């Protein structure tokens, strides 16, 4: 499983929408969608996503 899919899976387990995560990250919903569709994720995006979800990177 690639990293983007793992992020999406975690987001769904925590019952967050892409829009909610995007708002917490200060980015667009499309950015969250792009992150979730990539096999790799830049470190800074991963850290922001983890904070938005309330989990550790």
trRosetta pair geometry for C-beta under 8 A, 3 or more apart (Angstrom, degrees):
i j d omega theta_ij theta_ji phi_ij phi_ji
1 5 5.0 -117 -174 86 94 127
1 6 5.7 112 127 -59 118 87
1 9 7.7 -3 178 -14 146 144
2 5 5.1 93 60 11 75 103
2 6 7.2 -136 102 -7 39 90
2 38 7.4 -136 145 123 132 42
2 39 3.9 -90 -148 -130 137 68
2 40 7.6 -82 -171 -45 106 44
3 6 5.5 -54 -150 34 36 114
3 7 6.4 38 152 -21 68 102
3 38 7.3 -21 72 102 97 80
3 39 6.4 83 26 167 85 39
3 40 6.0 62 31 -118 132 30
3 41 5.1 -127 118 0 133 104
3 46 7.7 -47 170 -101 133 118
4 7 5.7 -53 -151 33 32 112
4 8 6.5 32 152 -17 65 105
4 35 6.1 175 -123 142 94 50
4 36 4.7 116 -179 -174 93 27
4 37 5.5 -84 164 42 154 9
4 38 4.5 141 -59 60 135 52
4 39 6.3 -67 5 -74 108 19
4 40 7.9 -16 -33 24 94 15
4 41 6.4 143 -72 -56 72 106
5 8 5.5 -51 -147 37 35 113
5 9 6.2 39 153 -22 66 105
5 36 7.2 87 -81 -174 32 74
6 9 5.6 -52 -147 35 31 114
6 10 6.4 31 154 -18 64 104
7 10 5.8 -55 -150 36 30 109
7 11 6.3 32 152 -20 65 106
7 35 6.4 -65 97 133 160 104
7 36 5.6 -131 85 -103 109 73
7 41 6.9 80 -36 -51 145 157
7 46 7.9 -122 -87 -123 129 74
7 49 5.9 -16 -147 160 127 150
8 11 5.6 -55 -148 36 31 113
8 12 6.3 28 155 -16 65 107
8 36 4.2 85 -65 -151 106 119
9 12 5.9 -58 -149 39 28 109
9 13 6.3 32 153 -22 64 106
10 13 5.6 -52 -147 34 32 114
10 14 6.4 18 157 -8 65 110
10 53 6.1 40 131 -169 114 158
10 55 6.5 -82 179 18 137 162
11 14 6.1 -68 -151 45 27 102
11 16 4.9 -87 -166 66 81 105
11 18 7.4 53 157 -81 152 58
11 21 6.0 -40 -131 -55 126 147
11 36 7.5 -64 17 -94 143 128
11 53 6.2 -102 -93 -102 68 122
12 15 7.4 36 -175 -77 36 33
12 16 7.7 -98 -73 49 24 66
14 53 5.8 136 36 -159 165 94
14 54 7.4 160 -148 47 150 105
14 55 7.9 -129 -61 -34 147 118
16 20 4.8 -129 -163 80 86 126
16 21 5.2 87 146 -52 130 96
16 52 7.8 124 -173 139 163 97
16 53 6.5 -125 6 -113 156 78
17 20 4.7 101 52 3 78 99
17 21 7.2 -149 91 0 44 85
18 21 5.8 -59 -149 41 33 109
18 22 6.0 38 152 -25 67 109
18 29 4.9 85 124 -155 107 90
18 32 4.4 165 -162 99 91 135
18 33 5.9 32 -154 -60 152 78
18 36 7.5 -88 -107 -7 114 144
19 22 5.6 -53 -144 35 29 115
19 23 6.5 32 156 -21 63 103
19 29 5.0 -20 -89 -93 64 120
20 23 5.9 -54 -152 32 30 111
20 24 6.6 25 153 -13 63 107
21 24 5.7 -58 -150 40 33 110
21 25 6.1 24 154 -13 68 112
21 32 5.2 116 91 -122 115 145
21 49 7.0 23 -177 -138 122 75
21 52 4.9 91 -152 141 74 137
21 53 6.8 4 -117 -66 110 80
22 25 5.8 -64 -144 44 28 105
22 27 5.3 -101 -152 81 78 72
22 28 5.8 -28 -163 146 134 16
22 29 4.6 -97 -27 -80 161 50
22 31 6.5 125 -124 57 103 97
22 32 4.7 -103 -69 -22 91 127
23 26 7.6 32 -179 -70 28 35
24 51 7.6 -164 148 110 111 83
24 52 3.8 130 103 -135 125 96
25 31 7.5 -139 101 99 137 127
25 32 7.1 148 30 -76 145 101
25 48 4.8 81 -138 155 99 115
25 49 6.6 0 -91 -83 133 52
25 51 7.9 126 -98 73 73 97
25 52 4.8 -40 -57 -64 85 143
26 48 7.8 -93 37 -160 91 131
27 31 3.9 -78 155 66 125 151
27 32 6.6 144 92 -43 115 79
27 48 7.7 82 -13 137 124 147
28 31 4.8 111 58 -4 74 98
28 32 7.6 -137 102 1 49 82
29 32 5.6 -52 -157 35 41 111
29 33 6.3 44 146 -21 69 105
30 33 5.4 -52 -148 37 35 116
30 34 6.3 39 151 -22 66 103
31 34 5.6 -52 -148 35 32 112
31 35 6.5 36 151 -22 64 102
32 35 5.6 -50 -149 32 33 114
32 36 6.4 28 154 -15 65 108
32 49 7.8 133 -125 -109 84 104
33 36 5.9 -60 -149 40 29 109
33 37 6.3 20 156 -15 65 113
34 37 5.9 -64 -144 39 30 106
34 38 6.6 32 158 -28 65 107
35 38 6.2 -61 -155 25 29 111
35 41 5.7 50 -159 -120 89 114
35 45 5.7 -160 -113 162 124 132
35 49 6.4 -180 156 -75 156 140
38 41 6.0 131 87 -75 121 68
41 45 5.3 -120 177 88 96 115
41 46 4.8 118 113 -66 119 94
41 49 7.4 -39 174 10 151 147
42 45 4.6 82 64 12 88 107
42 46 6.9 -156 91 -10 42 88
43 46 5.6 -57 -148 35 30 114
43 47 6.4 31 155 -19 65 104
44 47 5.7 -50 -148 34 33 112
44 48 6.5 33 153 -17 64 105
45 48 5.7 -54 -147 38 33 111
45 49 6.1 34 154 -20 66 108
46 49 5.7 -55 -146 38 29 112
46 50 6.3 31 155 -21 64 106
46 57 5.1 87 140 -142 102 120
47 50 5.8 -54 -147 34 29 112
47 51 6.5 28 155 -17 63 105
47 57 5.4 -42 -94 -61 56 145
48 51 5.9 -56 -150 37 31 110
48 52 6.3 31 153 -20 65 108
49 52 5.6 -55 -148 36 31 113
49 53 6.3 18 157 -8 66 110
49 57 7.9 97 69 -103 86 91
50 53 6.0 -65 -146 45 28 102
50 55 5.3 -100 -156 81 78 74
50 56 6.0 8 -174 178 132 15
50 57 4.1 -100 -41 -69 159 72
51 54 7.5 33 -176 -73 31 34
